[in-house]
Every structure is written in C-alpha cells, then in structure tokens.
Amino acid sequence: MADLIDTVPRQLLIKGEWVDASGGATFEVTNPANDEVLTRIADGTPADGERALAAAAGAQKEWAATEPRVRGEILRSAFELLTERADDFARLMTLEMGKTLAEAKGEVGYGAEFFRWFSEEAVRIHGRYAAAPAGSSRLITMKAPVGPTLMITPWNFPLAMGTRKIGPAIAAGCTMVVKPAHETPLTMLALAALMEEVGLPPGVLNVVTTTDSGGVCEPIIRDARLRKLTFTGSTAVGKVLVAQASEQLLRVSMELGGNAPFIVFGDADLDAAVDGAMLAKMRNIGEACTSANRFLVHSSVAEEFAARFAERMGALTVGDGTHDGVDVGPLITEKARAGVHELVEDAVSAGATALVGGTVPEGPGHFYPPTVLVDVPETARVFREEIFGPVAPIITFDSEAEAIARANDTEYGLVAYVFSRGHARVLRVSEALEFGMVGVNTGIVSNPAAPFGGVKHSGFGREGGFEGIEEYLETKYVGSAL
C-alpha cells in the first residue's frame, strides 16, 4: 500500500508544475475501512485557485488552436495508459473511497472509455453551410471551445466523474481547473500525472485539492476569465453554485441528486428484476446518484420479489474492499453512515420491517449492512431523501397509473428503472416518467456513448454521448452575402 501511495503526487498541479499550497498547509486522506491515514496532501487556498485559473486562461488560446487530431491522440494515449494501469488505479480508489477492488477496476474501465470516446469525437466537431431561405445569402455556423472551465468532482466515482468532464473538454479545446472532493483526491492527482505523461501541455489541466471548497471555488466562479462551470454533487450545493455562476453568465452543467424509482410490474421476469435490483441498488455500495432509491413493486409479485431480493442482499459479504471475497465496502464517512441509519430508523419507527440488515455493526470502519425494508409508509423520509447507502425500501402498487404517479412524485428526475415484459407498456411508461434516463429491464444505464443527465432538481446538461462535447462548445454564426 505504501509503495502505491508514494507514487501519487501530493501537491497542486498549476501550469505544469507540482507546487505546495500557499502557506504550506496540508490535510489527511484516510481509508474509510479503518480510518487509517493514507497520506497528507496540499490544502489549496483561494490564492492557489486564482493561480490555477490564471494558468488555464493563459493556456486557452494556444490549446484551442491545437489540431483536433493532436487533442484526440492525447486522449487515446491516456485511454491506453489508464487501461494498462487499471490495477493500480483500482487499488488507489479502493483505499481512499472504500469500494471493492472488482468494482474499482470496473470504474477504471468505464472511466477510461470516456477518453476513448472523446478521442474519436475531437475530430468530428462540425459546423454547417446552407443557403438562406430567401436565397440571397449563405448561412455558415462554426464551433468554438467555450473556454476555461472549472470542474468540481465528487468522491463517489473519483476517476470516472473526472474523465467524463476532462475528456470532452480536451477534445473541444478547453482548458481546466479541477477541484476534486477532499475525501478522495488521490485518484485525480494520479490521473493528472498520467495526463502529463501522455503529453498534455502545461496549463491545460490544473488541479487544486482543498478542504475549503467554497472559499477556493467561489472566487474562480466570479472571475470573468472563467467561461464554464461543471459540477457533480448534491442538489443543495448545485443551487448555490448556479446562483454564483449567474454573475458571469457562465455556461453551466449540473449533475445533481437523484431519487430513482425501480418499478417492477406484475408481468416482469422476476429473475431479471432481482438481478437488476442488485445492480441498481448495490453499485458503488449504493453511493451513487443513479442508485435505485424507491422500489415500487406490483402487489401480485411484491412478496416474492422482496423475499428473493432480501436473500440476495443478505448473502453479500461486508468488509474491507481490498480483501478477497468482499462484496460491500464501507461508506465514505461516519457522518454518511449515521445519515443512512437515521433513515432506516425513521422508516422502522413508522411501521416498516427490515427483512435483512438495519443495524450498525461494531468495530472500526464505516460499514453498513445491505438492508431491505418492507411495509414502508409513503410518508417515510427514506422515500423522499436520497439514501446514498445499501438500503432498499419497498412499497406496493396496483395499477400502471399509480406506479407512474408515485414514481414522478419527487423533485428529482435523474433516472428510473422499469421491469416488464410488455413492449407497449415499456414505451408508455418510459414516455410518462419525468426522468432524464430510463433503464428498461436493466439495472444500469451509465454508458460513455450515451447522454447522462437529469431533469427537475437533478440538474441540466448532458455528459457522454454525442451530446457531451456540445457542453464545451459555442456555436458561432457567420452570415455571408453573395
């Protein structure tokens, strides 16, 4: 472990140089499985943030003029090197975040794909040429990079949430300041070092680690040199950032909270539904905005589904994610675990029953057992708030209209899951659901080739797919007389 940690930079990356924070402050990065300190890294200040933005702004013109093929080849090289070092990146993520090694390695593969996808999109940035309707002039449109971008990434997917922002920005010709979550900064620092290794020019990617996120980011957001803000995190923080971004009328993309319904109709294949439920609930220990938060199951199959689901959940092994045979690692902090248990206690006190789990284990680490709740009242907080943990509350419904109404009864609109054998029903329900993404007979929707994002309080903008690079491009119109 020590050898791996020693390979990771501990400083800020500004204009191609690894530098200490102003004043020399540092902070601890700990392992959530045992609270052991992994290392100490630079604790950036507002002055460091300004230096990083100055570096990004200074590099913008030259980087925008760099040939698309060159930008694409840098991303392709990064994809190949990241894939080659998948084991090291996976272990690093497990140590600082807690997910199992197998799941962390899956994230490396998923995250690397954003580099491969956008390496191919870099050379496919198109404008158009057309005759005006009156025929007396020509309409020309061209694309240009938005400009310096602030990227604020979360702790739950410390690699993939970075690559799916960095990838399209590099492809489009934008420079960046990245502020990773202070709980899991090591993966981003290792990624930044890798980007240097594959030839990304100084100043294009700058990384500022800090425990003072608001103090560092707000001045950057209010600075006229910044042209875009992208954030993945909670809705509450996202609203604050959008308000700050309005001062400079920044281009903004927000990937915020979720409250995903998982709908199982009476005609569903229950084997597939239970498999899908395990994926949708337990990916990343349930610490994902796409995690199934509410299980809406038709009354005709609810008892069987709950029993089979609880059996599968109860069979999972909880422990340190670096160990063989472990299925479920620790939650990120003690505060996070306390919040999850508080939701469970609220539901049980209101009449819910835990078929499995529901208790806080003794010993070090922030572990919480996979939990399935039945007979949960609609008024329980667990149905209204994002759980962000391995807890699955189940409620029943009797009609399609009731399922749709309950699914849409939330301020969030990121993703919904639907299980049914009826093709017509799947189309009807998918159209009626007020969510940016719908998974049909599958428990996972994330795909680098598809647009990821939500509606309502889950945010706006899309990451991935053909749409992802558009978030980093402006459209310029040129009118030409004949």
N, C-alpha and C positions, 0 to 999 in steps of 0.2 A: 504493500500500500504506500509506504513512504516513498519508494522509488518512483511510483506513478505520480504522486502529488508533487514531487520535486521537479518533474518535467513541465509543470504548469507555471506560466508567468504569474507573478504576484503583484505586478504594478499596473498602472494605467497605460493604455496604448493611445498616444497622441502624436499625430503627424509622423507615424512610422517609428516612433521611439517609445520604449518602455520606460516610464518615469514614475517616481514616487508621487504620492498625493501632496498637494501644498500643505506644508506643516508636518508632513511625515506620518500622519495618523494611519492606523490600520484597524481591521476588525477580524474577528474569528469566523471561520467557516466550520460548522460542526456536522457530525454524522447523526442523522435522526434515529438511527437504530440503537445508539448507545450514548449519545451526547458527547462523544469524544471530539476534541478539537482536531480538525484535519490540517489546518494551516491558518496563517493570518495573511490578509491581502490589503492593498491600498484602499483607504477610505476617502474617496474623492470629495472635493469641496465645490461650491459654486464657481470659484475661480478656475478649477480644473475643467468644469463643464464649459466655461467660456473659451478656454484654450482649445478644447476639443472641437467646439463649433467653429472657431476661427480656422482650425486646420481643415475641417470639412469644407468650409466656404472657400478657402484658398485653393483647394484641390478641385473644386467643382468644374471650372471651365475646361481645364485640360482633360479631366476624366470624361466629361460629356462629349468631347471631341475625339476620344479614343474609338478606334474602329469597332463596330459591333462584333466582328469575328474575334477580335482580341479579348473583348469582355466575355464572350461566350466560352472561349478556350480557357480562360482563368477559372470560370465556374466548372467547366468539365474536369479540369485538373483537380479542383477542390473536391468534386464528387469522387474521383478515383482515389485520392489520398485519404479522404474520410472513410471510404469503404474499406480501404486497406487497413486502417487503424480502428476498425469498428470495436474490437475487443477492449482497447484502451479507453476509448470514449465511453463505452458502455459501463465499464468499471468505475470510471470517474463519476458518471451520473448516479450510479447506484450509491456510491459513497456519500455524495452530497445531498441527494434527493430522497433515496430510500427504495425506489422501485427495484424489482428483481433484475438480475443480470440479463435474463432472457428478454424481459420487456425492454430494458435499456438498449439492448442490441437491436431490438425491433425498432426503437426510436431512431437509432443511428441510420438504419436502412431507410426509414421513412423520411428523416430529415435530409439525408444525402440526396434523395430523389428530387427535392426542390432545386438543388444545384444543377442536376442533370436536366430537369425540365426547363429551367430558365436559361441554361446554356443554349438550348435549342431555340428559345423564344427571342434571344438577343438579336438574332439576325432576321427576325420576322416582324419588325416594327414597321407597320405600313401606314402610308397616307393614301390620298386618292386624288384623281384628276377627273373632272366631269364638266360637261357643258352646262351653263346656267339654263334654266327653263326658257328664258327669252332668247337664248342662242347668241347674244351679243358679247358674252364674256365667258371666262372659264373659272371654275371653282377648283382651287388646289388646297388640300389640307396636308399638314405635316405634323409629326410628333416630335416633342422635345422633352428631355428629362425635367421633372418637377424641380429638382434642386436638392440642397442639403436637407437631410431627413433625420429626425430624432426617433429612435426606436426604443420603446420600453417593453422589455420582455419578461414573462412570468417565470416562476420557479418550477412549475409542474412539468413542463417539457423544455428543459433548459437548452437543448440542442435544436429541436425541430421548430420551436417558435422563433428561433433566431434565423435559421436557414430559410424559412418561408417568407421572411421580411428581407433579409440580406440578398437572397437570390434574385428577386425581381428588381431590386434597387441597383445592383451591379449590372444586370442585363440592360436596364433602361438608361444607365449613365448617371445615377445619383450617388452622391457621397453621403456618409452616415456618421452619426454619433449613436452608439448603442449603450443603453443603461440596463444591464441585466439585474434580475432580482438579487438582493443581497443574500438570500438563503442559498442560492445555487449559482454563484458567479464563476466557478472554476471551469465549467464546460464552455462557457462563452470565451473565457480567456484562452483556453486551449484552441478553440475554433479560430480566434483572431490570429493566433500564432501560426496556425495552418494556412490561413489566407495569405499571410506574409510570405510563407514558404512557397506558395504557388505563384507568386509574382504580383499580388495586388499592390498597386503603387501606394506610397505613403500618403496619409491624409484621407484616403477614400473610406477606410473603415477605422473609426476611433472608438475606443471602449473606455467607459468611466464606471468603475464599481464604486458603490457608496451605500452607506446606511441612511443617508439624508436624501432620499429620492426627490421629495418635494422641493427641498432647498436647491438641489442641483438642477432639476429639470425645469422648474418654473421660469428662471431667467432665460434659459435656452428657448423655451416656447414663446416667450415675449420678445425675443430678439428678431429684428427684421431680416437677418441673414438666413434664418430657418424658413423653409418653404413647405415642409410636410411633417406631420406627426402621426405615428402609428403606435398603437398600444394594444396589448393583450392583457386582460386582467379583470378586476371586478367592475360592475356597473357603477358603483358609488364613486370610485376613483376616476373612471372614464368620464363621468359627467363633469367632474372638476376640471379635467384636462381639456375637454371640449370647450368649456367656458373660457379657460385661459387661451386656447388656440384662436378663439374668435377675435381677439385683439389684432392679430396679424392676418386674419382670414386665411389661416393655413389650410392646405389640403389635409384632411383628417380621415383616417380609417381606424375603426374601433371594433375589436373582437372582445365582447364583454361576457357577462354571466349567462347562465342557462338554467332551465328548469324542464328538462326533456321528459316528455311523456313516452312511455313504452306501452303501446296498445296491442293487446292480444285478443283477437276476435274468436268467436266460438268455432269457426271453421279453420283455424290456424293449425299448422303442423306443430304439435307441442314439442317434439324433439328439437325442431329448428328454433322454436320460440325460446326454449330453455337455453339452448346454445347461444342464441342471440342475446338473451338477458345476461348471461355470464360475461359476454364480451362488452355489452353496453354499460354494464354496472361496474365490472371489476377492472376494466382497462385503467392502468395507472393508479390502482388502489381506490378507484372512484374519484380521484382528484383530477377531474377533467371537466371542462365546460360542456363537453358532449356526453357526459355520463348520464345514463338513464336515472332520472330523479323521482319519477312517479310511475308506478306500474298500474295500468288500467286494464283489468282482465275481465272478460265476459263471465258472467255468473255461472254459465254452464260448464266452464273449464277452470274456474278460479281455484277450487280446492286442489285439483290435481296439479295444476301449474305451480301453486305455492309449495306443495309438498316436494315436488321434484326439484324446484329451484332451491328450496331450503336444504335439501340433501346435498346438492352440488356445492352450495356455499359452505355448508358445514364441513365438507371434506377438504377444504383448502387449508394448506399449512401456512401459518403466520410466523414470520421470523425475519432475521437479518437477510436482506436481499442478496448479499454476496455469497450466501451459503447454498449448496446444492439442495434441491428438494423443496425449497421455499416458494410458495405461490403468492404470498401477500406480504409486502414490506411495511414499514412504519409510515404513519402520516408525517407531514413535514415538521410540525412543531407540537408542543404540548398544548398550546392555545387552540390549534386546529383540532386536536383530538377532543379536547374539552367541549368545543363547539358541536362536534358531531354527536357526542354522548348526550349533550343537553337536548338536542333534537329528538333523540331516541327516548329519553326520559319524559319529555313533553308528550310524545305520542302514547307511551305506555300509561302515563297518568290519566290520559283522556280515554283509555279503554283498549288500546292496541295490545296485541300479544306478539312477543318475539318467538318465532318458531326456532330460531337459531341465533346465537350471538347476543349482543345487547349489554355486555358487561365490560368493564375496563380491566385488562389484565394487570397483574403486578409485575414489578421488575423494571429495568431500565428500557429506554426507548419509547417511542410514541405510537405503540401498536394499538389497533382496534380490530376486533374480530368481525368477519363478514356476518351481516345481520339481515334477517328477513322479518318484516313486520306485517301482520295481517289484522283485519278488523280495525283499520286505522280511520279515525273520523276525518271527514273532509276539512275540518277546521284546524287540524294539527299543523304545527309550524313546518313539519317535515315535508308537507305538500306545497308550501309556499316559498320556502327558502332553499337555496342551493346547498345540498348536503356536503359535497366535496369529501366524501368518505364512503366506505364499503357498506352502506345501509340501503336496503331496498324496501320501501313501503308499498303495500299492495291494497288497491281498492277495486271494487267490482262495478260493472255497468251492465245494462240490459239491452240497450239499443245503439245503433250506429250514431244517431244524432246525439245521444247522451255522451258517448265516448268523445266525439268531436268537440262538444261544448266544454267538457271537463278538460280536455287537452289544451284548448285555447284559453282557458280561464287562468291566465298568468300574464304578468307584464313582460315576460321573456319570450323570445322567439328564435332560438338558435337551431335546435334540431329536434325532430320527433321520429319515433320508430313505430312501424306498423307491421303486424304479422297477420296475414290472411291468405287463404288460397284463392280468393275471389278476385279476378283481374279487374272487373268493373268496380268492385268495392275499393280496391287499392287506389285506382285512379280518382274516384270520388273523394275519398278521404284525404289523399295527398293534396288535391286541389283545395280542399276546405281547411286544411291545417295552416295556421298562421305562423309558419316557421321558415327560416331560410334554407333548411335542408331537411329531407325526409329519407330515412332508411327503410326500405321495403324488404321484409324478410331477411334482414341482416342487422347485426348489432354494431356495425362500424361503418362510418360514412367518410372518414378522412381519406383523401386521395390527392396527391400533388397535382394531378391532371384535372382536378375538379375545383370549382369555386367554393371556398369555405367562408361562411359568414352568416349573420343572422339579421333579424328584423326586430322592431319594437325596442325594448330595453337591452337587447342582446347586441346592439350596435349597428354599424353600417360599413360598407366597403367589403371587398372580397379578396381573399388570399388564395393563391394557387390557380390552376387552370389558365385558359387564355385571358380570363379577366384579371388575373393577379398583377400582370405587368402594367395594366392600364392605370392602376392606382399610383404609379410612379411616372406617368407621362401626362403632359399637357398637349392639347390639340390646338394647333395654330392654323388659321385660315388665311389664304392669300387669294385675293380677287384680282384677276388679270383681264384687262380689256383686250379685245382682238385688234 
